[in-house]
């Protein structure tokens, strides 16, 4: 039971990584002059689209939590709308945090906002898929000893590693190397992406490694 | 011997200051100097070389020009003359450069690009050491050989008008002078009119040989409003008309004299995009140098890209031009175009004199000078020169002679270039021995501090200092013996000069005793720890003590900051590091408040995840004990706290306050752009200081002062409340008097004074409040257990310092003060008190905020951003000690105010009696970690390209910061002592 779960987790994570890799290569078939650094904004949009799509598909296909007992259509619609609102709110709040961290207020606003979007994609979208628009559950998962399944455990890890990646991505900005990737917000978006990928890779392995010690209430 | 941890930390910091002082003395090298100083002008000039045949030319060549006028315009950047601004505003100069008989160059100034070292470089041709910057304002008389001194001994009459730094540098050298002062940066017309008003008379008279004019106005405009202000254009036009006046007068005079005249236009340093100077950006380093004389060939055509030369070349050129001996310490080479029109024999003679002087300097400063390529080239060209002279004296085949002559010329020029270069690099010679001694002392102290962390942060806050442990004596004497032997060996074998060897035996011995005593202490503490560690491992006392994420952030942040000091960009942009860390700290605090408010009650988690060491960084529990043992105690009342304390709107304030603080930090960050890469970005500070927005600035300053009053008065006694109100009013009056803000009822008052009376009025209140505070403290000590009185006394001292800072800060920086106090209030009320952080965490947070505020004030790791005007507030003339103290306080106001708030906060909190000594220890430790690491980093990076422009200023800042820390620690310990006597 447990091993199959971990296997499923690993496959879904591999799919997510695959979608990010695809977002790098597929657009160059259709778009001219596409490269991550030069047409960074396009890549950001495509990548966040891909990752969101894969997450949604996986959510519909795998259904890790079987909580939705009332499944009337109106309920589903409100749930979906609520998710959209949450996503937008997280984008805006990330944007505010970036500005507080020193991002320019007026110039480069689009770049900053797209960074907020991609960070929300890596963090908020999986949360919404897994936990739904339920703040209580979020708080539970992100407090110590609050996780109740390997899915939530891995969610916690990927989210945190995305944040840490974005945080670390800001470090090379002041260096005077004059590289194209040091421009705001490229290093941060790349950091967030690498952090997300690292979280995706590490969490199944870590869970597999510690599967003996892990005990959840549910199973 | 048992010592309180505060006292112990203070002693450690004091010893560290000593170590840093020794290190600094070794690090900043003595400049290249000629040793032949005593027999000044005794030796005859080098004769013309000749192979066999005897040459009859052994005297100095005669002067090329009869009169020399030097027009030095402070902060004249190269593009002000050669760029579009020059074409627009300096038409006459542009005409001279393009069509007239002139030579134009771009002279590169070496950093530090500050006036006094630049004047020295121009007149002596040597490269002044970095330490000269610190003495910039209080320039002592120049002892080295200079063009001015040579001219004086040759009987030339020199007249000087302009910056009085010259008068201090060359006292009694000028037959006539009028010094203007760079005292008031806001004055840029009067200061130049005081120079120009003498011109007509002097130009008519003609009883002088050298006229030097130093105009300060342009520099002042740069400091006020930057290089793109419209004022710059007016000033340049004014300078252009001055130049035209001098040039036409010189030309009309020329008919009377046999020799032509020379007019030199130059700048001492440039101006960065923000209008300041001191560092080594292209804009600050490149200055124009234009030599104008009818002796030069008129050359048609447009010269937009002049040749780059060194600023030190001016001294040698001037000496040759006036027929003087080249200054002994000059490392510059003759600007060859100046002598190009002379006969070839004279040209060679000039070049020979220059190379002989440079090679002499090389011989005296480099042990292995014979292997130097420049010296070899010099020997070769001297031989060729001799051959040429023989040919010249024997026969006069003009064709052959000319060809051979130009070959010798080229050889000489190459030799000059190489010699000059190798001498310039000689400046960076380090006194490694002194540096090592300083580093060893500092590192030993740091090790001792780190090793005593567990003991010092223990509840009792006392630690055993092993001054007389058993193994002490033998080891101690052995180490002393080894060190003295080492000292003798190093000092007898050293080639270059060494400061530490130059010390008297007593002082050197004292330092060695100190070093070995420290070593023994480290060893004995280490043994104690190992022995004690074995004992305590058997009974683990606190199994559950785990690091909260705040502790982890503090630790990682400190480590990251220390490591970042190794990269020049991170040193330049250190403010970014601190802003980043402070922001992250606020986010971590906000997360902690959320957890406390929403999850505070369910202390038992719903599901058990046993293993989570890996997740520690992100999700540590709030109820877990912090790292140090000290906190064991606090834990007791930490667990049930939170949600009982937080009720109603207070809960929401607790939740919102981290975000409020973040917003404040963001506003302050956009007030002063600092650093290097983004320094040119527009910021609020520049917008406010421009003359169009005086009304806005006045309103902002008034509001800030009001906020300061409201926030500060609540802790004061009624007497000091009144004093504070009057003092803050006085601050506004002072700013209005010097013309930076204005009163609503006098919107356009033109009378600008120095504001001496107003400033002294404020000083009286500052001293009054500080006195009241001290009195209260003393009283609380006498009448024991009067706890309230002590808190009030400490707050009064804090508010006295706030008032002083309000007086010294420029008006656009007053919001920094107001926001600082606001953040302190918010943190105290809604974060530290409800969340019950322990003393160590609070100390580190205060330190971080203090560092961030240091940069919010507009400081950077660059000497140029020190606001020297703070040292002149309320003073008539430059008085060294108060000026230095005031400037230091003005610069470090942020860290000092946060430290004084820390003292007040911790002593007002009754919960832990040892909080103050813990805080003192933590403060000392967290300040000495960066400085100790930094001196090691700087030692290893001493041949880095940016060592002088980036790392050295930072080193000076770190040294100064350590000194301030020592003062703060002494204050801490004094407060701690009063507590001890009470209890």
Interface residues (C-beta under 8 A of the other chain):
Chain A: X97 X99 X100 X101 X102 X105 X139 X140 X142 X143 X144 X145 X146 X147 X148 X153 X156 X157 X160 X164 X167 X170 X173 X174 X175 X176 X206 X210 X213 X214 X215 X216 X217 X218
Chain B: X567 X568 X569 X570 X572 X573 X576 X577 X579 X580 X583 X584 X587 X594 X595 X598 X599 X605 X606 X607 X608 X609 X610 X611 X612 X614 X615 X617 X618 X619 X620 X621 X662 X663 X665 X666 X669 X670 X675 X677
